[in-house]
Amino acid sequence: MRFEPRVKRSPISLTSLIDVIFLLLLYFMLASSFSRYHQLPVSSAVAGAGAGARPALLRLHGEGKMDLNGQPLESAALEAALAPFANDPLKIVAVWTGPGAAVQDSVAVLAAARKAGVKAVLVSGLN
């Protein structure tokens, strides 16, 4: 009969497994976003708006500069300037973003138009 010496196995260390799980947890926490996204309603067309409805042109030049129908406009007065276009789907506001305008400027204008009650907004030239 042959006896072989028993090899004593050391217990498996869970330290490396815990390290890997911690690194994965850290990665997914840093890679995910916890901010809330807001939704702006966008419709494709306005019923009844024909060739007779001439839109008001709101141009965004960037760095907070904008004008409504050629008249310079401050961002603080935007909601008051859009108030005459409220609650009438035939009164259209066309928003044109220039090459220097940021996407955040466009979103701020759309939010102000929604707050003012503008029913029809046409967006053109988003960067």
Salt bridges, closest charged atoms under 4 A:
ASP67 OD1 - ARG59 NE 3.15
ASP67 OD2 - HIS61 NE2 2.51
